[in-house]
Amino acid sequence: MVLVVVCLLLAFVEREWVLSAVCGGLVAIVPQAWFAAKAFAHRGARAAREIANAGYAGEVVKFLLGATGFAAVFILLRPVFPVVVFGTYIAMLVIQITGSWMLLRQ
């Protein structure tokens, strides 16, 4: 939702920034979603080994998806605005970390 709001606001400032913002946000969201799906696929004490292995594998794939995402953005996207890409990426990470912290506090 935050990414949609950011993109709508950027559309009023500079329309060419919107695609860079979408790509930066997706580079943050897609790998994290992959990791969450893999890390939380197993439950229970009997699945401890599977949980640990899924966490390790999910983290490796998350890193590779992020690196591949940035490479694809900077190779395929024209015009690209690096400040917008990285700014949106960092904003999405801050939101993910803050949201996780808030959930764990409860």
N, C-alpha and C positions, 0 to 999 in steps of 0.2 A: 504494500500500500504506500509506503513512504517513497519508494522508487517512482511510482506513478505520480504522486504529488510533486516530487522534485522535477520530473520531466514536464509536467504541466506548467510549473512555474518557469522553467527554463524556456519553454516555448514562447512565453511572453517577452523574455529578455533577448534570446538569440536562438532562433529555430535550428540552426546548424549544430548547436550543442546537444540537442535532445538525443540524437543517435549515439553520440559519445557517452552520454550519461546512462543510457539504457545498457550499452555494452559494458561499461564499468560496473554497473550494478549487477548485471548478470554474471560477470566474472567473479563477483563475490558470492552471489546467491547459489548458483548452480553447484560449485564444488562443496559448499557447506550443506546443501540439501543431499548430495550424494553421501557425504560423510554421515549425516544424521540417519539416513535410511540404512546404511550398512552398520553403524554402531548400535543402533537400537532395534536391529532385526531379531536379536535373541534376548531372552529374559530368563531369569531364575539362576539360582546358585549352581545348578547342574550344568548350565551352559557357560560357565565362567571362561573356559578355554576358548570357546567360539566367540564370546564377547570380546576377549582380548585380541584374538586374531582378526576379527572384523574391524576393531578399532585401529589396529596397525595398518591393515590393508586399506581401510577407508582413508586414513591420513595420507598414505602414499598417493592414492588416486586423487585425493583432494588437492594435493600439491601439484600433481601433473595436470589436472584439469585447470587449475589456476594459471600455471605457466603457459599451457596451450591456449587458454582463453586470451591472455594478454598478447601472445604471439599472433594469434588470429586477428585480434582487433587492430594491432599496429601494422600488420601486413595487408589485410583486406579492406579496412575502412579508410575511405578517402572522402572528404577531409576528416582528419582525426584531430581532436583537441586533447592532448595528453593531460592537461590540468583538470579538465572535466572528467576524463576517464578515471584518473587516480583519485580525484576528489570524491566522486561518487562511490568508488570502490572502498575508500577509507570510511566514508559515511555509513555504508552498509555494514562494514565490519564493526564500527562503533555501535550501531543499532543492535547487531547480533550479540555482541558482548554485553551490552547494557540489558537487553532483554533476558539473556541467560542469567545474569546476576540478579535481576529482579525476581525471576522465577525461583531461583535457588534460595533467595532470602525469605520467601513465604513458607 
